Amino acid sequence: MNTFDDVVAHIRRLDPALGTITREQLVASIDDAVLAYDGASFWSDDSRRFLDTRHDIAEPLHRVITLLSSEGNRYQLCKDAGIEPERYHELLVDLDRLQRAVPPPPPPTARGRPSRTKDLRALVGALADYWETATGKRFTQDWHRGEPISKAAQFVHAIVSYVDAQATPKLPNVTEDIVADRKAPRRRQPQRSSQRPTPAHPSRPGKARRRER
């Protein structure tokens, strides 16, 4: 699968519930799942278009606003572009609003981590949740020599192989753990009774032991 359109086309064939999904709907649906996996450095150039990189806008946007706010540039640009000064001022106001809306950059990813399995597990877990919600079917995993057999496994493999192809060999073990965790019965917490304990009945006078005189 060379492009994201190839991924979408493959996913459409996996289940009738996904047959009419568009690339925009798929991106919107799995966006949180993909962001849960910090494999952005492995993404292809095409898939990078779907990353949230608003923090990268802050510095160049600030420079653009500074240059546009210059009186010399303002006059010449209005003249050359045929823009009224009022409209030019509105443009600067809008750009300033955009600048204020830019979020701060995310914290840097720790270097030298021994394994990315935890991040991959978060991604696959979120994709499994989406599969069950979108199709109404239980997430299953069947593999043969590293290749996905079940439709749910093919769904996960198609997305992960596009996000980070280097992580696909780990998918059989990761999906096996996720399915096992979902099948494992949860421990039931003992229910606390809402009734107050019944106080012990006092001894009846007729049966009370007489004190020795």
C-alpha positions as CSV (number, residue, x, y, z in Angstrom):
1,M,0.0,0.0,0.0
2,N,1.9,3.0,-1.3
3,T,-0.7,5.8,-0.6
4,F,-3.3,6.5,2.0
5,D,-5.9,6.0,-0.7
6,D,-4.7,2.5,-1.1
7,V,-5.3,2.0,2.7
8,V,-8.8,3.4,2.5
9,A,-9.7,1.2,-0.5
10,H,-8.4,-1.9,1.3
11,I,-10.4,-1.1,4.5
12,R,-13.6,-0.6,2.5
13,R,-13.4,-4.2,1.3
14,L,-13.0,-5.6,4.8
15,D,-16.5,-5.1,6.1
16,P,-19.8,-3.8,4.7
17,A,-20.0,-1.2,7.5
18,L,-16.8,0.3,6.2
19,G,-17.7,0.1,2.5
20,T,-18.6,3.8,2.1
21,I,-16.0,5.3,4.4
22,T,-14.1,8.2,2.9
23,R,-10.5,9.1,3.6
24,E,-11.6,12.1,5.6
25,Q,-13.9,10.0,7.8
26,L,-11.2,7.5,8.3
27,V,-8.6,10.1,9.3
28,A,-11.1,11.8,11.7
29,S,-12.0,8.4,13.2
30,I,-8.4,7.1,13.8
31,D,-6.8,10.5,14.4
32,D,-6.6,10.0,18.2
33,A,-5.4,6.5,17.8
34,V,-2.6,7.5,15.5
35,L,-1.6,10.4,17.8
36,A,-1.4,7.9,20.7
37,Y,1.5,6.4,18.8
38,D,4.4,8.7,18.6
39,G,5.7,7.3,15.3
40,A,5.5,10.5,13.4
41,S,9.1,10.3,12.3
42,F,8.3,7.1,10.5
43,W,5.3,8.5,8.5
44,S,5.5,8.8,4.8
45,D,5.3,12.2,3.2
46,D,1.7,11.6,2.2
47,S,0.5,10.7,5.7
48,R,2.3,13.6,7.2
49,R,-0.5,15.8,5.8
50,F,-2.8,14.5,8.5
51,L,-0.5,15.3,11.4
52,D,-1.4,18.1,13.8
53,T,1.6,20.5,13.2
54,R,0.0,23.7,14.3
55,H,2.8,24.4,16.7
56,D,5.1,24.7,13.7
57,I,3.2,27.7,12.5
58,A,3.9,30.0,15.5
59,E,7.3,31.3,14.5
60,P,6.7,31.9,10.7
61,L,3.2,33.3,11.4
62,H,4.7,35.8,13.9
63,R,7.2,36.9,11.3
64,V,4.5,37.4,8.7
65,I,2.4,39.5,11.0
66,T,5.4,41.6,11.9
67,L,6.3,42.2,8.2
68,L,2.6,43.0,7.3
69,S,2.3,45.4,10.1
70,S,5.1,47.5,8.8
71,E,3.8,50.9,7.6
72,G,5.9,50.7,4.5
73,N,4.8,47.2,3.6
74,R,1.2,48.0,4.5
75,Y,0.9,50.9,2.1
76,Q,2.7,49.2,-0.8
77,L,0.8,45.9,-0.4
78,C,-2.6,47.7,-0.3
79,K,-1.6,49.6,-3.4
80,D,-0.3,46.6,-5.4
81,A,-3.0,44.2,-4.4
82,G,-5.8,46.7,-4.6
83,I,-6.9,46.0,-1.0
84,E,-8.7,48.7,1.1
85,P,-6.9,49.7,4.3
86,E,-9.9,48.6,6.3
87,R,-9.7,45.1,4.8
88,Y,-6.0,45.0,5.3
89,H,-6.5,45.8,9.0
90,E,-9.1,43.0,9.3
91,L,-6.6,40.6,7.7
92,L,-4.1,41.5,10.4
93,V,-6.7,41.0,13.1
94,D,-7.5,37.6,11.8
95,L,-3.9,36.6,11.6
96,D,-3.4,37.7,15.1
97,R,-6.3,35.6,16.2
98,L,-4.8,32.6,14.4
99,Q,-1.4,33.2,16.2
100,R,-3.1,33.3,19.6
101,A,-4.9,30.0,18.8
102,V,-1.6,28.1,18.0
103,P,-0.9,25.6,20.8
104,P,2.5,25.3,22.4
105,P,4.8,22.6,21.0
106,P,4.5,19.1,22.4
107,P,7.2,17.9,24.9
108,P,10.2,16.3,23.1
109,T,10.1,12.5,22.8
110,A,12.5,10.8,25.1
111,R,15.5,9.4,23.3
112,G,17.1,6.0,23.6
113,R,14.0,4.2,24.7
114,P,14.6,0.4,24.5
115,S,11.2,-0.5,23.1
116,R,8.2,1.1,21.3
117,T,5.8,-1.8,22.1
118,K,3.9,0.2,24.7
119,D,3.2,3.0,22.2
120,L,2.2,0.3,19.6
121,R,-0.1,-1.3,22.1
122,A,-1.9,2.0,22.7
123,L,-2.4,2.5,18.9
124,V,-3.6,-1.1,18.3
125,G,-5.9,-0.9,21.3
126,A,-7.5,2.3,20.0
127,L,-7.9,0.8,16.5
128,A,-9.5,-2.3,18.0
129,D,-12.0,-0.1,19.8
130,Y,-12.8,1.7,16.5
131,W,-13.2,-1.6,14.7
132,E,-15.7,-2.9,17.2
133,T,-17.6,0.4,17.3
134,A,-17.7,0.8,13.5
135,T,-18.6,-2.8,12.6
136,G,-20.4,-4.0,15.6
137,K,-18.1,-7.1,15.6
138,R,-15.7,-8.4,18.2
139,F,-12.0,-7.6,17.5
140,T,-10.2,-10.8,16.6
141,Q,-6.7,-11.7,15.6
142,D,-5.6,-14.5,13.3
143,W,-2.1,-14.6,11.7
144,H,-0.2,-16.9,9.5
145,R,3.5,-16.4,9.3
146,G,3.2,-12.7,10.2
147,E,0.4,-12.0,7.7
148,P,-3.1,-11.1,9.0
149,I,-5.9,-13.5,8.3
150,S,-8.9,-12.1,10.2
151,K,-10.6,-9.0,8.9
152,A,-9.9,-7.1,12.1
153,A,-6.2,-8.0,12.0
154,Q,-6.1,-6.9,8.4
155,F,-7.6,-3.6,9.4
156,V,-5.0,-3.0,12.1
157,H,-2.2,-4.2,9.8
158,A,-3.2,-1.9,7.0
159,I,-3.0,1.2,9.2
160,V,0.0,0.3,11.2
161,S,2.0,-0.7,8.1
162,Y,1.3,2.8,6.7
163,V,2.1,4.6,9.9
164,D,5.2,2.6,10.8
165,A,6.1,-0.3,8.6
166,Q,8.9,-1.3,11.0
167,A,6.4,-2.1,13.7
168,T,4.4,-4.7,11.8
169,P,6.4,-7.7,12.9
170,K,5.3,-7.0,16.5
171,L,1.6,-6.9,15.6
172,P,0.8,-10.7,16.1
173,N,2.1,-10.6,19.7
174,V,0.5,-7.2,20.4
175,T,-2.9,-8.1,19.0
176,E,-2.8,-11.5,20.9
177,D,-2.2,-9.7,24.2
178,I,-5.1,-7.3,23.5
179,V,-7.5,-10.0,22.6
180,A,-6.5,-12.0,25.7
181,D,-7.0,-9.0,27.9
182,R,-10.4,-8.4,26.5
183,K,-11.4,-12.1,27.1
184,A,-10.1,-12.2,30.6
185,P,-12.9,-11.9,33.2
186,R,-12.7,-8.8,35.3
187,R,-12.5,-9.3,39.0
188,R,-15.7,-8.4,40.6
189,Q,-15.4,-6.0,43.5
190,P,-17.3,-7.2,46.6
191,Q,-20.4,-5.2,47.0
192,R,-20.8,-3.3,50.2
193,S,-24.2,-3.6,51.8
194,S,-26.1,-0.3,52.0
195,Q,-27.9,-1.6,55.1
196,R,-26.7,-0.8,58.5
197,P,-25.8,-3.8,60.6
198,T,-28.6,-4.9,62.9
199,P,-27.7,-4.3,66.5
200,A,-27.7,-7.3,68.8
201,H,-30.9,-7.7,70.7
202,P,-30.5,-7.1,74.4
203,S,-31.1,-10.0,76.7
204,R,-34.7,-10.4,77.8
205,P,-35.4,-9.5,81.4
206,G,-36.9,-13.0,82.1
207,K,-33.8,-14.7,80.9
208,A,-31.3,-12.3,82.4
209,R,-29.0,-13.9,85.0
210,R,-29.8,-12.8,88.4
211,R,-27.0,-11.2,90.3
212,E,-26.0,-13.0,93.4
213,R,-27.0,-11.1,96.5
